[in-house]
Amino acid sequence: ENTFVSVSGSATLPLSGETPSIPDADTLEGVNPTLQNSISQTKGLILSTLATHNSGFYQYEIKRIGLNNWLSTPCLNLARDIELGNKKEILDELKAIKLKINDFNPEFITLGCTHYENIQPEIKQVFPKAKIIAPAKFTAIRIIDYIKRHPEYRVGFHNFSLDVDNLS
């Protein structure tokens, strides 16, 4: 399902105060207006890297798309701790995020970094009722589709597979 992924998929981050945007989406991609209206009534949390959070991209998109009950929160060291295998620190940061958002209790959590897909069990442990939205595969498919349409970008990808059906 790709219901929510364009919130964090294929983002163009702002440079020096420019307005951030998703190049090919004016609304939630692939979502009919009725479903989009129901999405806007849900509570959601976007776990983002500090740099992306500080860019204002997610906050801008949340407002632009009309997700009035969604928050973006920076994860200060989560990607680093995932790479280092620091399980205790990962759980500690997730618990600190839960405390920070207090009684918000999100229905959905969007993973704003590909690293975060590796800690879905820990996220579910801290946020047991939330559904996880992991857009990395969808983003990879969008990139592959773009490369298929723009062969000039295939330079250096001699063994590059464009087989989107076998992404895992």
N, C-alpha and C positions, 0 to 999 in steps of 0.2 A: 504494500500500500504506500502511495506517495502523497497522502492527503496533506501533510503539513510541511513536506521537505523543502519547499522553496523558501521557507522562512530562513533556512540556513544554507541552502544549496547554491553553489556557483555565485557566491557573493563577490561584488566588486567593492573593495573597501575604499573609503574616502581618503584622498590625499590633500593635506593642508586645507581642511575646511570645506572640501567639495561635498556635494550631496551624495550619499551612498545610494547604490541602486542594484537591483537584480536586472541584468540586461534584457531579458526576454519575458518578464512577468510584471503585469500590472496588479494582479491579485494572486491569491493562492493558486498556484498552477494546477490545472486539471480538476478544479473543484467547482461544482455548480453553485449558483447563488444561494440556494436553500441550504446546502451543506455548509457553505462559507459562513452564512449567518449563524448556524448552530456552532460552528468552530469558534466564532467570535465570542460566544457565551461561555466557553470553557475556561478553566484555569490552567495556565501552562507556564513552564519554567524552561529557559534556555540556559544550559551550562556552556559558558563561553570561555575562551582564553582571555587573559587580562588585556592583551593587545587588541583583540577584536572588540571586547567590551568597551575599552577606552576609545575606540574609533567611533563609537556611537552607532555602528551599523545596525545591530539588533534592535536597539531602542527605536531607531528611525523606522525600521521595517515593521516592528510591532505596531507603532502608531499609524504608519501608512496603510497597512493591511486592515487595521481596525480590531486588533486583538487586545481589547481593553483590559482583560484579566490575565495578561501574560507579563512575565518579568524576565529580564536577562540578568544573570549574576556572573561575575568573574570568578574563575577558579584559579587561584594564584599559583599553585605549584602542582596541580593535578597531573598535567602532561609529563612533567619531570618525574613525579613519583611513579607514574605508570611505567615510564621507561626504566626507572631504577628498581621496579618491583617492590616498592615500599607500601605494602598492604595496609599497615597500621596508619600511616600518614594519609593514604587515600581515604580510608574510612573516617579518620579524624576530620579531614577537610569536608567531606560530604556531610558529616554530622554538624559541622560549623555552619555550612550553608543552610541546612535545615533550621538551625537555631536562628540564623540571621533573617530568614523569611517568616519565622514565627509560625502563625497559624494559617499560612497561605494554602498549604496542602494541594499542590498541583495535581491535576488529572493527567497531564502529559508533561514529559520532560524531553526536550529536544537536545540531542548531543551536538554541540557546536564545534567539536574538534574530533577528528578521526581517532585520536588516541582513546577517547572516552568510550568507544564501542567495546574496548577490552575490559572495561570494568562494569558492564551491565549488571552482573550479579551483586556487586557492592552497592550500585545505585538502587537496585530493587530492595536490598536489605535496609537501606536508610529511608527510601520512599516506596514502601511496599504496595501502595494503591495506585501509583502513577504508571501510566503506559509510557514506554520508552520509544521515542522516535529517533531512529538512527539513519541519517541521510547519506552516509558515505557511499553506499552502493549506488544510490540514485545519482549522486554527484558524479561518480565515476562513469556511469552510463551516459550522462549528459556530456561529459568531456569526450568520451569515445565517439559519440554521435557528432560532436563538433569537429573532431579530427577527421572523421569519415567525410564530412562535407568540405573540409579544408585540408587537402592533401599536402599543401605547402608546409604545414606544421609537423609533418611526419619525419622530417630530417633528423637523422640520428636514431630513429626507432626501427632498426632493421628487423628485429624479432618481436616487434610490438604486436600484440594480439588485439584485434578489434571485435572479438567474440563476446558480446555483452551477455549472451545466454549462459556463459560459464563463469561469471564472476561469483566469487564466494564472499 
